[in-house]
């Protein structure tokens, strides 16, 4: 039996149907409001801030945007993907900015 805490890295990438991509939701969140596990499933609640006008002031409401549920192996794969995306971001921040010529043709 496979170890549930080890991502299946040696299986290679699965083929993702191109017909499903236009129906997949885009989930935006500002943070994870809470997390836990139940019966072997990882549970993470994603939340976003909403700005609500109250007279001349603004109130910030926090609303749930997604209820993430996955296996331990899927959570490890997600963590790996996030770590790699953050590393790519950091690498891009270290690159010198492209110089735009001041002379126009």
C-alpha positions in Angstrom: 0.0 0.0 0.0 1.3 3.5 -0.9 2.3 5.9 1.9 -0.5 8.5 2.0 2.0 11.2 3.1 4.3 10.8 0.1 3.1 12.4 -3.2 3.1 10.1 -6.2 6.0 11.8 -7.9 7.1 8.8 -9.9 3.8 8.4 -11.7 4.3 11.3 -14.1 1.8 14.1 -14.9 -1.8 13.1 -15.4 -3.5 14.1 -18.6 -6.0 17.0 -17.9 -8.9 17.2 -20.2 -8.9 20.5 -22.2 -12.7 20.5 -22.1 -12.8 21.1 -18.4 -10.6 24.2 -18.2 -13.3 26.7 -19.2 -15.6 25.5 -16.5 -13.1 25.4 -13.6 -13.7 28.2 -11.1 -11.1 30.8 -10.3 -10.8 31.0 -6.5 -9.4 34.2 -5.0 -8.6 34.4 -1.4 -6.8 36.7 1.0 -6.0 34.0 3.6 -6.9 30.7 5.2 -9.4 31.4 7.9 -9.1 28.0 9.5 -7.9 24.4 8.9 -8.0 20.9 10.2 -8.6 17.3 9.2 -11.4 14.8 9.5 -11.3 11.1 8.6 -8.1 11.4 6.7 -9.2 14.5 4.7 -7.3 17.8 5.0 -9.8 20.7 5.4 -8.9 24.3 4.7 -11.3 27.2 4.6 -10.3 30.1 2.3 -11.5 33.6 2.9 -11.5 37.0 1.3 -11.9 40.5 2.6 -14.9 42.5 1.4 -15.0 46.3 1.8 -18.4 47.5 2.9 -19.3 51.2 2.9 -20.8 52.3 6.2 -21.6 56.0 5.9 -18.4 57.8 5.3 -16.3 54.9 6.7 -15.5 51.4 5.4 -16.0 48.1 7.2 -14.1 45.0 6.3 -16.1 41.8 6.3 -14.4 38.4 5.9 -16.3 35.8 3.8 -15.5 32.2 2.9 -14.6 31.8 -0.8 -13.9 28.1 -0.8 -13.9 25.0 1.3 -10.8 23.0 0.3 -10.9 19.3 0.9 -8.2 16.8 -0.2 -6.1 13.8 0.7 -2.8 14.1 2.5 -1.0 13.2 -0.8 -2.9 16.0 -2.6 -2.2 18.5 0.2 1.6 17.6 -0.1 1.4 18.1 -3.9 -0.4 21.5 -3.4 2.3 22.6 -0.9 5.0 21.6 -3.3 3.3 23.6 -6.1 3.0 26.6 -3.9 6.6 26.4 -2.8 7.7 26.2 -6.4 5.5 29.1 -7.4 6.9 31.2 -4.6 10.4 30.3 -5.5 9.7 31.4 -9.1 8.2 34.7 -7.8 11.3 35.3 -5.6 13.6 34.6 -8.6 11.7 37.1 -10.7 12.0 39.8 -8.0 15.8 39.4 -8.0 16.0 40.0 -11.8 17.0 43.5 -12.7 14.2 45.6 -14.2 14.2 45.8 -18.0 15.5 49.2 -19.1 13.1 50.9 -21.5 14.9 53.1 -24.0 14.1 56.8 -23.7 14.5 57.4 -27.5 11.4 56.6 -29.5 11.7 55.7 -33.2 
